Amino acid sequence: MARTKNQAHRREALISATLETVGESGLRSLSLADVARRAGLTRGAILYYYEDLDALLVETHRAGVQRFCDSRDDAIAGISDPRDQLATAIDEGLPSGPDDALMRLLYEFDVLAGTSAAHDEMVEGMFTRQMEIYRRVLTAGVASGVFSLTMPIEQMAMNLVALEDAYGLHIVAGNSLITVEAAKAAMRAAAEGLGAGPTG
């Protein structure tokens, strides 16, 4: 049992080292040697846990999905009013700021879409999870009568995901003209203007 816990701890440390390295140098130039230096290990030690860099990145992406989607699902599950659910979905779906390394990694995966089947699968999987979150909230709001959408739920969900991704990309890119709070306000205003409001 202790060995299993130690291995889990080491894997978590490697994921953290990957995120920190990506935050500094980006994903395109990332190497196992870079991650090894950050983690204080040898390249061979990393290969004991992951067969190659892609395997490590897949695991890191899973950690991103867990934070970005699973934790958002949990936050929404504790809320009964669809209007408050939507406000929470918007708030939790944006980066915490320009230094949000995990969100930066996820956006860089989007840029690499089309370069490998693994990258394509991860990007499409993330989009599917984002759509599910908004689709579920919007469906509950329409069913309860608090939302009167001006477009089909599927299109509304897609628009919210597109806004989330666009604002999120500007935030992690350090665009000083788009703050986290401004992005939240703009998304809530867009949702309300399309019949899914008020949202808080």
RACOR-V847288 format. One record per residue. SS is DSSP state (@ for helix, = for strand, . for the rest). BURIAL is I if it has 16 or more other ideal C-beta (glycine too) atoms within 10 Angstrom, else O. Layout:
# RACOR-V847288
[[SS/BURIAL] [SS/BURIAL]]
This chain:
# RACOR-V847288
[[./O] [@/O] [@/O] [@/O] [@/O] [@/O] [@/O] [@/O] [@/O] [@/I] [@/O] [@/O] [@/O] [@/I] [@/I] [@/I] [@/I] [@/I] [@/I] [@/O] [@/I] [@/I] [@/I] [@/O] [@/O] [./O] [./I] [./O] [./O] [./I] [./O] [@/I] [@/O] [@/I] [@/I] [@/I] [@/O] [@/I] [@/I] [./O] [./I] [./O] [@/O] [@/O] [@/O] [@/I] [@/O] [@/O] [@/O] [./I] [./O] [./O] [@/I] [@/O] [@/O] [@/I] [@/I] [@/O] [@/I] [@/I] [@/I] [@/O] [@/I] [@/I] [@/I] [@/O] [@/O] [@/I] [@/I] [@/O] [@/O] [@/I] [@/O] [@/O] [@/O] [@/I] [@/O] [./O] [./O] [./O] [./O] [@/I] [@/I] [@/O] [@/I] [@/I] [@/I] [@/I] [@/I] [@/I] [@/I] [@/I] [@/I] [./I] [./I] [./O] [./O] [./I] [./O] [./I] [@/I] [@/I] [@/I] [@/I] [@/I] [@/I] [@/I] [@/I] [@/I] [@/O] [@/O] [./I] [./O] [./O] [./O] [./O] [@/O] [@/O] [@/I] [@/O] [@/O] [@/I] [@/I] [@/O] [@/O] [@/I] [@/I] [@/O] [@/I] [@/I] [@/O] [@/O] [@/I] [@/I] [@/I] [@/I] [@/I] [@/I] [@/O] [@/I] [@/I] [@/I] [@/O] [@/O] [./O] [./O] [./I] [./O] [./O] [./O] [./O] [./O] [@/I] [@/O] [@/O] [@/I] [@/I] [@/I] [@/I] [@/I] [@/I] [@/O] [@/I] [@/I] [@/I] [@/O] [@/I] [@/I] [@/I] [@/I] [@/I] [@/I] [./O] [./O] [./O] [./O] [./O] [./I] [./O] [@/I] [@/O] [@/O] [@/I] [@/I] [@/O] [@/O] [@/I] [@/I] [@/O] [@/I] [@/I] [@/I] [@/O] [./I] [./O] [./I] [./I] [./O] [./I] [./O]]
